[in-house]
Structure formats: structure tokens, C-alpha cells
Amino acid sequence: MQLIQARRATLALVGAACLLGTSAFAQNKPITIVVPYAPGGSADLVTRVVAQFAAPGIGSAVIVDNKTGGGGVVGWSAAARAAPDGNTLLTVELSYAIAAGLIPTLPFDPKKAFTQITTAVKVPHVLVVNPAVPAKTVQEFIALAKAQPGKLNYGSGGNGTNTHLAGELFKSTTGTDIVHVAYKGAGAVLTDLMGNQVQALITSVPTALPHIKSGKLKALMVTGAERNAMLPDVPSAKEAGIPKMDIDYWIGIGAPAGTPQPVIDKLNKEFSAALAQPDAKKKIAEMGLTVVANTPAQATQLVNSEIQRWSAVIKQAGIKAD
């Protein structure tokens, strides 16, 4: 019996070695990480930090390939069609989880198309209002909205975006009637928010931070279980009595489904080591983000739970893709 078990263990190790032998880092082939958005955004910048610091440990070049179009669909689809050998990866972030419930015609199954390698970084959102809004706290803002149903507006970066769904989650959680105004991008909504054409916005901390610091916007709540270091005086969602508003913008990396587990584990190890390097952590912190670098199982749990969560919000609010 011991001899049989030893042989099985040996065969398992040989099998794992063979699987690794087909991967890019065993053959010094370049690894490509598909980013489904244009250069310069958070997803792109974080991916480039990971690529830069992971390449030496992997032993091959790590290339960032921006495949834009369709709000992410072009890049997601290209990566889903790639061979499951570790040579082609995908930057996965919050918009992917939202799209799973928003776009029923995706040319792949968002719950099954990818194996998650790691969640690289995260950052909470923040509820900001125009300084003219007569509310100093979230509870005062809720009371104001309830006293004037349909009179206050909140902006978003577009229909079905994370800023839109965060606003709808706030409405359903607090029982308020606040009108959604969709813009084409964060820049446009920020301009009108500071001009008081709309009164509120829930967006990522780095997006709103400069305007909070300048006094052009007023922060009422950070959408996290704890306060954020960049806004230490702003209460968390838990403190504000709205624990369901615990929302993070997160960015991770996945691989096409069927990629061998030893390859996934090796990549996770190298990406985690890359994100642990002081210079990498410094670059991430300068973007206003926090390193996560969790396990494949934890990353998978996050993506699945986010798909479930935002699908429920989309269904309840009756949101349809443009």
C-alpha cells in the first residue's frame, strides 16, 4: 500500500511538472496580460506595476495588451478565447462582475470563463456631495432626501457603471428617492457636481480625493467597514449605520478556465511577491490603492460574491445595458 501511494505521489509530481512545462514561465515565453481598457486608467496602471515587478521572478517578459471596446467586452472575450496555458491572462475588475448581471448577451459565461489568480488591489468608494447641500452627515443627507423625494439628484459615470449601481444600492438600502443622472465618464459628472447641477456622487476615493481636499466637495461616508487612511475624518459605512454600503473598487488577474492549477499557483506566488516589494507598494499607494494579493480561492470567492451582489442590485433597480 505504501509503495502504491508513493508511486501515485510521484506521478502527481511528474504531472504537475509537465503542466508547468507547457507554461510561459517554463519556456521563457512572454506572458500577456490583457487589459480591456485604454492606457492610463487604474486597471492599466496597476497591471503595469504587477507586470514590471513580477517579470524577474517569472523569468520572462510580462506584456500588457490594451484591448479596448464594448465597455470591456472586447478584451474579456479575447482572453476567454485564449489557450489555457498561462501565456495569456486578464485584468479582472469590478466592471467585470457588474457586466455579468448587466449584459445577458456576453459571448462567454462570466462565472465559468476564467480562473482567478489573485485580487491585486482594492480601494473603497466615498459618498460626496456639493458643499451647498445642507447635510453634514450621511444620516442628515438621508433625512433631507426623504423630506424631498425626487428633488435631489445623484450623478454617475454612465448607465450600468459602478457609480450608478452604488447609487442604486444606497437608495434601496436607505429607502430614499434620489434621481439618477447618467454622464459619459467621471470627469463630466464631477464638473456638474461641483457646479451643483447634481448633488451627490459615490465614486472611488482617488477620483474624489483632490476635490475633497480643495473643499469643492464634501465627503459624508467612506464605503468600507473601516475608515480610510486618506480620509481619516470621514466615517465608514459601518459607523454611519449602513453596513450594506461596504463597496470596494478592486482589480485582480485571472486566466482562461482550464489553466492548470500548478500554473495558477505559480503565478499567484510571483504576483504576490511582486506586490510585496517596497517599490511596488509605494507605486500602488501613490495611486490611492491598497495591496490585497490574496489566494486564488479568495480571489474566486470575491469575484463570485460580487457577481451575485451586483446582479441582485441590477435586477431590483431594473437596470438595462445601453
N, C-alpha and C positions, 0 to 999 in steps of 0.2 A: 504493500500500500504506500509506504514512504517513497519507494522507487517510482511508482506511478505519479505521485504528487510532485516529485522533483522533476520528472520529465515534463509534466504539464506546466510547471513554473518556468522551465527552460524554454518551452515552446512559446509561452506567453511573452517572454522577454525577447525572443527572436522575432516574434510577430510585431511587437512594438518597434523594434529596431528597423524592421523592414518598412513599416509605415513611416517612420521618421526619415528613412532613406529616400522616400519619394517626395519629401517636402523641400521647399526652397532653401531653408537654412542648413540642410544637409548637403546640398549641391551648390551652395554659393550662388543660387539664382536670386535675382531681385524679388522682393515681396512688394506687391502693390496694394495700397490701401485706398479704396475708392471713397472719395468724399462727395456726396450727392449735392453739394452746394458750391457756389463760387468762392474763389480765394478771398481771404480776409476776414471771414466770419469766425465765430468761436469754434465751431466744429472743425473748420480747416486749420486754424492756428493750433488747437490742441493736438490734432492729428500730426502736424508737422513737428511738434515737440516730442511726441512719442516716437515718431519715425527717426528723428535725429539721435535720440539717446538710446534707442533700442538696437539700432543697426550694428554697433560693435559687438554686442552680446550674441546677436543672431548670426553674425558672420557674413552678412550680405547686405546689399543696399536695400533700403526701405523707401519706396517711391510713393508719393501722394498724387493721386489722379483725380482731378476735379471733373466729375461727370454731372453736369447740371441739366435741369429741365424737369418740368412736370411737378415742381414743388418737392423734388426728391425722388420721384418715381423712376426717372431715367437711371440714376445711379444705383438705386436699390435693385432694380431689375437686372442691370448689368452684372452686379455682384452675385445675385441669386443664380444667374446662369453660369457662373464661373465654375471651373473644376474644383471639387472639394479636396484640395491637396495642400492648403496653406499658402499657396502662392498669391491668391487674391483674397483680400479682406475688405471689410466695410466699416466705415464710421457710422455707428448707430446712435441716434439721439432722440430726444423727446418727441420730435415731429414724426418719427417712425411709428412710435406707439400710438400717436393720435391718428395717423393715416390708417392704421389697422381697423379702426372703427368708423372712419370718415369716408373712405374710398372703397366701396364694395367691389369695384372692378380692377383691383390691383392684379397684375399678371403673375402673382405668386401668392402663396399662403404666408402672411406675415408672422403667423405663430409657429410655422414649421420651416421657413426658408433658411434660417440662419441659426448657427450655434454661437452663443455668446462667449466671448473670451474674457472680457473684463469691462467693468464700468470705470472709465479713466478718471473723470472729474464730475463735480456737481456744484451747483450754486442755487440758493433759494431765490424766490421772487420777492417782490416788495409791492405793497399797495401804496400808490402815491396819488395825491390829489392836488388840484390847484390851490395855492395859498388862500385864495378868496373863499374857498369852501369853509363854512363856519363849523368845523369839526376838528377837535384836537386829538381825538382818539377814534379807534375803529367803532366802538360802541356808539359814540356820538354821530359818526357817519351813518351807521345803520339806522339810528333813530331819525336822522334827517331824511334818509331815503324813504323810510316808512311813513314819515309825515307828509312827504311829497311824492307819492308814487308816480312813476313815469316822467318825472321832471328832471332828474339827474341823468347824465349820460356817462358811459364809460367807453373809452376807445380801445381798439385792438389793431394789431399789425395786419389784420385780414381775416376773412371768414375761415374758421377751422384752425387758426393758429393757436399756439399755447396761450397767448394773451387773451384770445377770445374765450377759450374753454375755461381759463382761470376765472374770468369774469362771470361766466355762467355758473361755475361751481360756487362762487361767492354768493350769487343771487339765490341759488337753490338752498345753500346751507343757511343763509341768514333770513330767507323769506322776504327779500327786498325786490322791488320793481325798478330796475335801473336799465335804461335803454342802451343797447349796443350800437356803436358806430364803427364800422369797419373802414380801415385805411389800407393803403398799399405800402406797408412797411412801417417799421418802428419810428423812423425819422419824422414822418408826416404826423403821426398821432402825437408825438412828443411836442411838436410845434403847436398844434392846436390845444393840447393840454395846458401848455404854458400860457396860451392866449385865452384860456377858459372857454373855448368852444366845446370842449368836453371836460368833465370834472374829475374823472378818475381813470386809472390805468393800473393793471397788475402786470409787471414785467420783471425780467431778471435784474438782480441788484446791480451788476456792472452797467447795464443800459441806463438806469435811472440815477446812479450814484453822482455823476458830475452835477446834475441839475438839483439834486437834493442838497449837495454841499454848497451850491451857489445860492440856495434859498428860493429858486424858481419853482421847486416842487416841494410838497410836504409829505413825508413818509409817515404812514399810520401803523403799518404792520409788516413784519418780515414773515413770509410764508414758510416757516420752519418750526420744528419743535423747540429750537433754542434760538437765542439772539445771534445775530451775525456780527463778526468782528469788525466789518466795515461800517456797520450801523449799530454800535453798541447801545445807543439810547432808544432804539426802536423796539417795541415789544414783539415777541414771537406770536405766531398764531395760537399756540397753546396758552400763552399768557393772556392773550386777548379773548380767550374763551371760544375760539373757533379752531379746534384741533384738526378738523377735516380739511382745513386750508393749508396743510403741510405739503407744499409743492416745491419740487426741485427741477431746475433745468439740468439735465445730465447728458454726458457724452461718453459713449463706450465704443468698443470694437468687437465685431463679430466675424464669423467665417461661414461660407456656404454650408448648409446642412450636409452631413455625411463626412465632414473633415474628421480624420481620425483623432481620437481623444488624446493620444500622446502628443500630437501636433498642437492641439488646443492647449494642453498643459504646458508645453514648452514655450509657446507664445505668451501665455499668461505670465509665466515666470519672467520672461525677458521684458515684457511691457511693465510689469510691476517693479522690476529692478530699475528700469529706465525712469519711471515716475518717482522713484525714491531718491534719485540723485539730486543733490542740493541745487544745482543749476537749473534742473528741470522743474523742481518745486518752486523755485524763485520765479521762473517764467510763467508758471501756472498761476501763482499768487498775484503776479502783476496784472493778469487778466481778470482778477477778482474771483477766481475759481478755487475750489478745494480738491486736492487729490483724494481719490477713493481707492483705486487699484484693488478691487475685490476679486474673489474667485469666480471661475466660470459658473458655478452653481448659484452664487449670489447674484451675478450679473443676469443670469437667466431668470431668476425669481423676480428681479426688478423689472425687466422688460415685460414679462408676462403679467405682473400685477399692474403695471402702467397701462398696458393694452386693455385690461379688464376695467380699470378705473375710468379711463377716458372714453371708452366705448359706452359706458353707462351714462356719462355726462352728455355725450353727443346724442344718445337716444332720448334721454329725458328732455333735452333742450330742443330736439327736433332739428339739429343742425345738418345741413346738406352741403356736400362739396360744390364749389363753384364750377 
